[in-house]
Amino acid sequence: MIEDMETIEEFLAHGTSDVEEAVRRAAGMEIMPRFRQLAAHEVDEKNGPHDLVTDADRRAEVYLTEALSKMLPCSVVVGEEAVHANPATYDAIRGEAPVWIIDPVDGTRQFVHGDPGFCTLVALAQRGVVYASWMYAPALDRFATATRGGGAFLDGERLRSGSPAPGRDLEVATSHPFYTTDEQKRALLGLQTEGVRPRSCGSAGLEYLHIAQGRLDATAFSWEAAWDHAAGLLLVEEAGGAHLTLTGERFRVTGGNALPFTAARDEATARRVVELLSDTV
């Protein structure tokens, strides 16, 4: 087991390009050949018609699990599809070993419908701290990376989220109603106010990228599955953004967060969104 941060730092000093290559290979071999080519038997429901999984999700996760485990032999993997099959595997996020957090196809609904707005998300964390992330949108041919303290980049160009222009309505991507409890729905009603333009979110990973680019002001999400958030939150942080839960604390990938939570282009925007969410709770 890896017991000190220096070992992960050593890996990140030379292994980030290997991870990027593995992500690109998974997309090239398992995801893109099925894009707009899915047969009916390659699509299943997990928890209802709004929660889909495809052969591309499963096969890409298997490929990445094997490849990433070999790169860092002491590590463990928490992947969305493996956790669906065995929920107990999620506990590894709270353990001592370095953990790869994988969402093989973030935005499966978009993928199934032939929309290019999906991506593959990989994050490397330990003891609840995310140290690196990789985000690949293969249909858009965009690749974003971040390392803790090392910045956020899109296709090699530094990302800076900036701050929303004064006087302009805030654009906020929000959870779909079928992902929210009644209490969370009431909280999200706080965004139905002057000066805010809420809209339904697409791929969570791509919404985080839009914040890091300064193209979206904030999110308001009501679920905390680490594979949806770990990679994107680091990207936002390293671009200069912030994230806060309903109680004003930073989001924890290990869970137990007060929901909904927000990620935003800057701290002031994050605090404004949390205040609006809290007003109706």
C-alpha positions in Angstrom: 0.0 0.0 0.0 1.2 3.5 -0.7 1.5 5.4 2.5 3.0 8.7 1.6 2.1 11.4 -0.8 5.6 11.5 -2.3 4.9 8.2 -4.2 1.8 9.7 -5.9 3.8 12.8 -6.7 6.5 10.6 -8.3 3.8 8.9 -10.4 2.3 12.2 -11.5 5.7 13.5 -12.4 6.0 11.0 -15.2 2.7 9.1 -15.5 0.1 11.7 -16.6 0.7 11.2 -20.3 0.3 7.4 -19.8 -3.1 8.0 -18.2 -4.1 10.3 -21.1 -3.1 7.7 -23.6 -5.1 5.0 -21.7 -8.2 7.3 -21.7 -7.9 8.0 -25.4 -7.4 4.3 -26.2 -10.5 3.4 -24.1 -12.5 5.9 -26.1 -11.1 4.9 -29.4 -11.6 1.2 -28.9 -14.7 0.9 -26.8 -16.8 4.1 -27.0 -16.5 5.8 -30.4 -17.1 2.7 -32.5 -20.5 2.4 -30.7 -21.4 6.1 -31.0 -24.5 6.4 -33.1 -24.1 2.7 -33.8 -25.8 1.2 -30.6 -28.1 -1.7 -31.1 -31.1 -2.1 -28.8 -29.5 -5.0 -26.9 -26.4 -2.8 -26.0 -28.5 -0.3 -23.9 -29.9 -1.2 -20.5 -31.7 0.7 -17.7 -30.1 0.7 -14.2 -32.5 2.6 -12.0 -35.2 3.5 -14.4 -35.4 5.1 -17.9 -33.3 8.1 -17.0 -30.4 6.0 -15.8 -28.9 4.2 -18.7 -25.9 2.0 -19.2 -24.4 0.7 -22.5 -21.9 -1.8 -23.6 -19.6 1.2 -24.2 -19.7 2.2 -20.5 -19.0 -1.4 -19.4 -16.2 -2.2 -21.8 -14.5 1.2 -21.4 -14.5 0.8 -17.6 -13.0 -2.7 -17.8 -10.3 -1.4 -20.1 -9.4 1.6 -17.9 -9.6 -0.5 -14.7 -6.9 -2.9 -16.0 -4.7 -0.2 -17.6 -4.7 2.2 -14.6 -4.2 -0.6 -12.0 -1.0 -1.6 -13.8 0.3 1.9 -13.9 0.0 2.3 -10.1 0.1 -1.3 -8.7 -0.8 -0.3 -5.1 -3.9 1.6 -6.2 -7.6 0.5 -6.3 -10.4 1.5 -8.7 -13.9 2.8 -8.1 -15.8 2.8 -11.3 -19.5 3.6 -11.8 -20.4 0.3 -13.4 -18.5 -1.8 -10.9 -20.1 0.0 -8.0 -23.5 -0.6 -9.6 -22.7 -4.3 -9.6 -21.3 -4.3 -6.1 -22.0 -1.2 -4.1 -19.5 -2.1 -1.4 -16.6 -1.3 -3.7 -17.4 2.4 -3.3 -15.9 2.2 0.2 -12.4 2.2 -1.3 -12.8 6.0 -1.8 -12.6 6.3 2.0 -9.6 4.0 2.4 -5.8 4.6 2.6 -4.8 3.4 -0.9 -4.7 5.7 -3.9 -7.9 5.3 -5.8 -8.8 5.8 -9.5 -12.3 7.2 -9.8 -13.8 6.4 -13.2 -16.9 7.4 -15.1 -16.4 5.7 -18.4 -19.2 7.6 -20.2 -20.4 10.7 -18.3 -23.5 11.7 -20.1 -24.7 8.3 -21.2 -28.1 9.7 -22.0 -26.5 12.0 -24.5 -24.4 9.2 -25.9 -27.4 7.0 -26.4 -29.2 9.7 -28.3 -26.3 10.5 -30.6 -25.5 13.8 -28.9 -21.7 14.5 -28.8 -22.0 16.1 -25.3 -20.5 13.2 -23.3 -17.0 12.5 -21.9 -14.8 10.1 -20.0 -13.7 11.1 -16.5 -10.8 9.8 -14.5 -9.5 11.2 -11.2 -6.7 10.0 -8.9 -7.4 10.5 -5.2 -6.1 9.5 -1.8 -7.7 9.9 1.7 -10.4 12.1 0.1 -8.1 14.5 -1.7 -8.1 14.6 -5.5 -4.6 15.0 -6.9 -5.2 14.7 -10.7 -7.9 14.5 -13.2 -8.4 13.7 -16.9 -11.5 14.5 -18.9 -11.9 13.5 -22.5 -14.8 14.4 -24.8 -14.0 12.1 -27.8 -16.8 13.2 -30.1 -15.7 16.8 -29.6 -12.0 16.0 -29.5 -11.3 18.0 -26.4 -9.0 16.8 -23.6 -8.8 18.6 -20.2 -6.4 17.8 -17.4 -5.7 19.2 -13.9 -3.2 18.5 -11.2 -3.4 19.8 -7.6 -1.3 22.9 -7.5 -0.3 22.5 -11.1 -3.2 24.2 -12.9 -6.0 23.2 -15.3 -5.5 22.8 -19.0 -7.7 22.2 -22.1 -5.8 20.8 -25.1 -2.6 22.2 -23.6 -3.9 25.7 -23.0 -4.2 27.0 -19.4 -7.8 27.4 -18.2 -8.9 30.4 -16.0 -12.5 30.6 -15.0 -12.5 34.4 -14.2 -15.6 36.0 -12.6 -19.0 36.7 -14.0 -19.5 40.2 -15.5 -21.2 42.6 -13.1 -24.9 43.1 -13.8 -25.3 40.0 -16.0 -27.6 37.2 -15.1 -25.9 34.2 -13.7 -26.2 31.0 -15.8 -26.5 28.0 -13.5 -26.8 24.4 -14.7 -29.0 22.4 -12.3 -29.9 18.8 -11.5 -32.6 17.1 -13.5 -35.8 16.7 -11.4 -35.6 12.9 -11.5 -32.2 13.1 -9.6 -33.7 15.2 -6.7 -35.6 14.7 -3.5 -38.6 16.9 -2.7 -36.4 18.9 -0.2 -33.8 19.4 -2.9 -36.4 20.5 -5.4 -37.5 23.2 -2.9 -33.9 24.3 -2.5 -33.4 24.6 -6.3 -36.5 26.8 -6.4 -34.3 29.4 -4.8 -32.6 29.9 -8.2 -35.9 30.9 -9.8 -35.1 34.6 -9.0 -34.2 37.8 -10.8 -30.6 37.8 -11.9 -30.3 34.0 -12.3 -30.9 31.9 -15.4 -31.1 28.2 -14.3 -31.1 25.5 -16.9 -31.0 21.7 -16.9 -27.5 20.2 -16.9 -26.0 18.0 -19.5 -22.9 15.9 -18.8 -21.7 16.9 -15.4 -18.1 16.7 -16.5 -18.6 19.0 -19.4 -20.5 21.5 -17.2 -17.5 21.6 -15.0 -15.3 22.2 -18.0 -17.6 25.1 -19.1 -17.1 26.7 -15.6 -13.3 26.3 -15.9 -13.5 28.0 -19.3 -15.7 30.8 -18.0 -18.6 29.8 -20.3 -20.9 28.8 -17.4 -21.2 30.6 -14.1 -22.2 27.8 -11.7 -23.8 24.5 -11.1 -26.3 23.3 -8.5 -26.1 19.5 -8.2 -28.1 17.3 -5.9 -26.2 14.0 -6.0 -22.7 13.2 -4.8 -21.4 10.1 -6.7 -17.7 10.8 -6.8 -17.3 9.6 -10.4 -19.4 12.5 -11.6 -17.7 15.2 -9.6 -14.1 14.4 -8.6 -12.4 15.1 -11.9 -14.5 18.2 -12.7 -14.2 19.8 -9.3 -10.4 19.7 -9.4 -10.5 21.2 -12.9 -12.7 24.1 -11.6 -10.4 24.6 -8.5 -7.3 24.7 -10.5 -8.9 27.2 -13.0 -9.6 29.5 -10.1 -13.1 28.5 -9.2 -14.7 27.2 -6.0 -17.2 24.7 -4.7 -19.4 24.8 -1.6 -22.2 22.6 -0.1 -25.4 23.8 1.3 -23.8 24.3 4.7 -20.9 26.4 3.2 -18.3 23.6 3.4 -16.2 22.3 0.5 -17.6 19.3 -1.3 -16.0 16.0 -0.1 -15.6 13.2 -2.6 -15.8 10.7 0.4 -19.5 11.7 0.8 -21.7 13.0 3.5 -22.3 16.4 1.9 -25.2 18.7 2.5 -27.0 18.9 -0.8 -27.5 20.5 -3.2 -24.0 21.9 -3.7 -22.4 24.3 -6.2 -19.3 24.7 -8.2 -18.7 28.2 -9.6 -16.3 30.5 -11.4 -15.3 32.2 -8.2 -15.8 32.1 -4.4 -18.3 35.0 -4.4 -20.5 33.3 -7.0 -20.4 30.0 -5.1 -21.5 31.8 -1.9 -24.3 33.6 -3.7 -25.7 30.3 -5.2 -25.5 28.6 -1.8 -27.4 31.5 -0.2 -30.2 31.2 -2.8 -30.4 27.5 -2.3 -30.5 27.9 1.5 -33.3 30.5 1.4 -36.0 27.9 0.5 -34.8 25.1 2.8 
